C-alpha cells in the first residue's frame, strides 16, 4: 500500500437524503493507490449509497468526489474509469464468457482483435482461460464471479468496486474467492473498495476498514486497530464478540459497577471497558486467597457451546458479572456447567472504550 497522500479517491463532505431520511452525513474518505479498503456496516447503514455515489449511479446532495485529483462529482459512471463487480454478477446471458469480458473494451472503441487478446489475458488471471467459449449459464456461481471480476479489471480501471460479491456463495467457496481476489488485487496493485456486512470477511481481506452506521463513518483504521481498539460500543459489538463493563476508572485500575476490580496496562479516564472473549483464560487452578491480586476471579460456568475448533463458555464472576469466554476446544479440558473455575485476563487485554456514548 502506498502513502495515503497519493489518494486515488478523495470523498469530501458527502451528504445524501431520501425525503426525510438522511442516508449519508458529511462523509469524508480517502483511499490510497493500491489500497484495499472495506466499507463495513449492517443493512441500511449507508455503505451501498456511498458506493453508488462513488460509482456515479447516484448524485450527492452536497460534497465532492475526486478520482486521481479530478472532480468527478457530476461525471457519469462511464466517465469515471471504475470497474465494478455486483452482487448478482450482471453477466450478459446471450454473450459468451469471452464476449462478456470484451464488452467494456468494445464500449471504449478498442478493436475486436485487441479486445479479445486483453480479455483472454484477464480470464487467464482468474484461471478461466479455457472457458471463453462457454455461456454464463454453463458456469458455477464461483466461475461466474470470476468472469465478473475479469470484466471489471480488463480495462485497467482507476478504481475497483466490489459490492458484496461473495454473499451468494457457500462458505468454502466464499473463503476461496476471498483469498483469490485479495491475491489478484495485490499483484495488480488495484485500488479497491469492498462492501460487506460480514465482519470476518472485512478483517481477513482489508488494508483498512471503515465501519459505517447511521450514514456516518464510526471508525476507520487497520483491521487490528478496529478489533483491538474500537472507539465505541457500537464498533466493539459489531466487529467481534465483546464483554463490555461499565464502571469507574482510577489511574491504572477499573472498578466495574459490580465491584470487580481490574488492573489496566495504562491509566484511563474511560467509564467503559472491553474484554474480548478469546483474551480470557479459564482453569481449574485455585483462586488466590489475596483479593488484591488483579484480574484473577472466581467464576462459575453457566453453559457452554461447542463450535468446532472453539468452545464458547458463559460464566458468572463471583461479583455477579456474566462473561463470554472463547477457548480452544480440547477434549481433555472441557469445563462443565456448574463448575467453579479461575478466570484470568491480562491487564493489556482490558481495553478502555474512549467514546463515552453508547453509540
Buried (B, 14 or more C-beta within 10 A) or exposed (E): BEEEEBBBBBBBEBBBBEEEEBBBBBBEBBBBBBBBBBBBBBEEBBBBBBBBBBBBEBEBEEBBBBBBEEEBBEBEBEEBBBBBBBBEBEBEEEBBBBBBBBBBBBEEEBEEEEBBBBBBEBBEBBEBBEBBEBBBEEBEEBBBBBBBBBBBBBBEBBBBBBBBBBBBBEEEBBBBBBEBBBEBBBEBEBBBBBBBBBBEBBBBBBBBBBBBBBBBBBBBBBBEBBBBBBBBBBBBBBBBBBBEBEBEBEEBBBBBEBEBBBBBEEEBEBBBBBBBBBBBBBEEEEBEEEEEEBBBBBBBBEEBEEEEEBBBBBBBBBBEBEBBBBBEBEEEEEBEEEBBBBBBBBBEBBBBBEBEEEE
